């Protein structure tokens, strides 16, 4: 009887496990159960425009949190690299047009932005991890990339200023716009990443972030001179 009970118990466990597996499958007409934080929807069954619209909305929400950084965990909950890719590509295209076609075709400037943004973000992230940061690699890259938004806005303003005849006042105006973008980007990124560092090593983690946005801001100020 004991052996029979054990067999029945194993059979019941097998049926229960098999039912749970089937419950996780996408079967038409059956609701999908949400287990271990998995999404309760299937993106394969929805139109492409709905998926794109949802992703763009998520990117817009993250941009809003960068401009008005009140929720420290907003960029860390669901990281993505769409926003950083859009900002990096846009900045590379804008900086590419800063040189005349006779002197340079703009290729190095385009590649330079990509190298500085992605390699720079990776170096800052590795430094943060070596210092004992409790944040994942892609979360850190996501935050650093999204926080390029103030610098990107400064680049747009500088390009608009360059459409007029240049003067000392306009150069000073571009300088202050770039400084504001640099300060806001640094402030937002430190606000998002500051709590992930040990208390005694925050200064060592902030310094590379400062250099990262300083170099990009220098590109914005110097490469927009016609």
C-alpha positions in Angstrom: 0.0 0.0 0.0 2.9 2.4 0.8 4.3 1.8 -2.7 0.9 2.4 -4.2 0.5 5.7 -2.3 3.9 6.8 -3.5 3.0 6.0 -7.0 -0.2 8.0 -6.7 1.6 10.9 -5.2 4.1 11.0 -8.0 1.3 10.7 -10.6 -0.6 13.6 -8.9 2.6 15.7 -8.8 3.3 14.9 -12.5 -0.3 15.9 -13.5 -0.1 19.1 -11.5 3.3 20.1 -13.0 2.1 19.2 -16.5 -1.0 21.3 -16.0 1.1 24.2 -14.9 3.2 24.0 -17.9 0.2 23.9 -20.2 -1.2 26.9 -18.4 1.9 28.9 -19.4 1.5 28.1 -23.1 -0.3 30.6 -25.4 -3.4 28.5 -26.2 -6.2 30.4 -28.1 -9.2 30.9 -25.8 -7.3 30.3 -22.6 -6.1 33.2 -20.4 -2.3 33.4 -19.9 -1.3 33.1 -16.3 1.3 35.6 -15.0 4.1 33.9 -13.1 7.3 35.2 -11.6 6.8 38.7 -13.0 6.3 37.7 -16.6 4.1 40.0 -18.7 0.4 39.1 -18.9 0.2 39.8 -22.7 1.7 38.3 -25.8 3.4 40.8 -28.1 3.4 38.3 -31.0 -0.4 38.5 -31.3 -0.7 42.3 -31.4 -0.2 44.6 -34.5 3.3 46.0 -35.1 2.0 49.6 -34.8 0.7 48.8 -31.3 4.0 47.4 -30.2 5.9 50.4 -31.7 3.5 52.8 -30.1 3.9 51.2 -26.7 7.7 51.2 -26.9 7.8 54.9 -28.0 5.5 55.7 -25.1 7.9 54.0 -22.7 10.8 55.9 -24.2 8.9 59.2 -23.8 8.1 58.4 -20.2 11.8 57.8 -19.5 12.7 61.1 -21.2 10.2 62.8 -18.9 11.8 61.3 -15.9 15.2 62.6 -17.1 14.0 66.1 -17.5 12.1 66.0 -14.2 14.0 63.4 -12.1 11.8 62.8 -9.2 11.5 59.0 -9.3 15.0 57.5 -8.8 14.0 54.0 -9.8 12.1 55.0 -12.9 14.9 54.2 -15.4 16.0 51.1 -13.5 12.8 49.2 -13.3 12.5 48.4 -17.0 15.7 49.3 -18.8 16.0 49.5 -22.6 18.5 50.9 -25.1 16.1 52.4 -27.6 16.3 55.9 -26.1 20.1 56.0 -25.9 20.3 54.7 -29.5 18.0 57.4 -30.7 19.9 60.2 -28.9 23.3 58.9 -30.0 22.2 58.6 -33.6 20.6 62.1 -33.6 23.7 63.7 -32.0 26.0 62.0 -34.5 23.9 63.3 -37.4 23.9 66.8 -36.0 27.6 66.8 -35.3 28.3 65.4 -38.7 26.8 68.4 -40.4 29.1 70.8 -38.5 31.9 70.4 -41.0 31.8 71.6 -44.6 31.9 69.0 -47.3 35.2 70.4 -48.8 37.1 69.9 -45.6 35.6 66.6 -44.3 32.8 64.3 -45.2 31.7 64.1 -41.5 32.4 60.3 -41.2 34.9 60.6 -38.3 32.6 62.9 -36.3 29.7 60.4 -36.7 31.9 57.5 -35.6 33.4 59.5 -32.9 30.1 60.2 -31.2 29.2 56.5 -31.2 32.6 55.5 -29.8 32.4 58.1 -27.0 28.8 57.4 -26.0 28.8 53.6 -26.1 32.4 52.8 -25.1 32.3 55.7 -22.6 29.1 54.4 -21.0 30.6 50.9 -20.8 33.8 52.2 -19.1 31.8 54.2 -16.6 29.6 51.1 -15.9 32.6 48.8 -15.4 34.1 51.4 -13.0 30.9 51.4 -11.1 30.8 47.6 -10.9 34.4 47.4 -9.7 33.6 49.9 -7.0 30.9 47.6 -5.7 27.8 49.0 -7.3 24.6 47.0 -7.0 23.3 47.8 -10.4 23.3 45.7 -13.5 25.5 46.5 -16.5 22.6 47.3 -18.9 20.7 49.3 -16.3 23.7 51.6 -15.9 24.2 52.0 -19.7 20.5 52.7 -20.0 20.6 55.5 -17.4 23.8 57.1 -18.9 22.3 57.0 -22.4 18.9 58.4 -21.5 20.6 61.2 -19.5 22.1 62.5 -22.7 18.7 64.2 -23.4 19.7 67.5 -21.8 22.9 67.6 -23.8 21.0 66.7 -27.0 18.6 69.6 -26.3 21.7 71.9 -25.8 23.0 70.7 -29.2 19.7 71.6 -30.9 19.7 75.1 -29.3 23.3 75.6 -30.4 22.6 74.7 -33.9 19.7 77.1 -34.0 22.0 79.9 -32.7 24.5 79.1 -35.4 22.0 79.9 -38.1 22.5 83.6 -37.4 25.6 85.7 -37.7 28.0 84.8 -35.0 29.2 87.2 -32.3 30.9 87.1 -28.9 27.5 87.3 -27.2 26.1 84.4 -29.2 29.2 82.3 -28.4 28.7 83.1 -24.7 25.0 82.1 -25.0 26.0 78.8 -26.6 28.5 78.3 -23.8 25.9 78.7 -21.1 23.4 76.5 -22.9 26.0 73.8 -23.1 26.9 74.2 -19.5 23.3 73.9 -18.5 22.9 70.7 -20.5 26.0 69.2 -19.1 25.0 70.1 -15.5 21.5 68.7 -15.9 22.7 65.5 -17.5 25.3 64.9 -14.7 22.7 65.8 -12.0 20.1 63.4 -13.4 22.5 60.5 -13.9 24.0 60.9 -10.4 20.5 61.0 -9.0 19.6 57.8 -10.7 22.8 55.9 -10.0 23.9 57.5 -6.7 22.1 55.0 -4.5 23.7 52.0 -6.2 27.1 52.9 -4.9 28.6 52.2 -1.5 28.5 55.3 0.7 32.3 55.7 0.9 32.9 55.3 -2.9 30.3 57.6 -4.4 32.9 60.3 -5.3 34.9 57.7 -7.2 31.8 56.7 -9.1 30.7 60.2 -9.9 34.0 61.4 -11.3 33.9 59.2 -14.4 30.3 60.3 -15.0 31.4 63.9 -14.8 34.1 63.3 -17.4 31.7 61.3 -19.7 29.3 64.2 -20.0 32.0 66.8 -20.0 33.6 65.3 -23.1 30.2 65.1 -24.9 29.4 68.6 -24.0 32.8 69.8 -25.3 31.9 68.1 -28.6 28.6 70.0 -28.6 30.3 73.3 -28.1 33.4 72.9 -30.3 32.0 70.9 -33.2 29.1 73.3 -33.8 31.4 76.1 -34.8 31.1 76.7 -38.5 
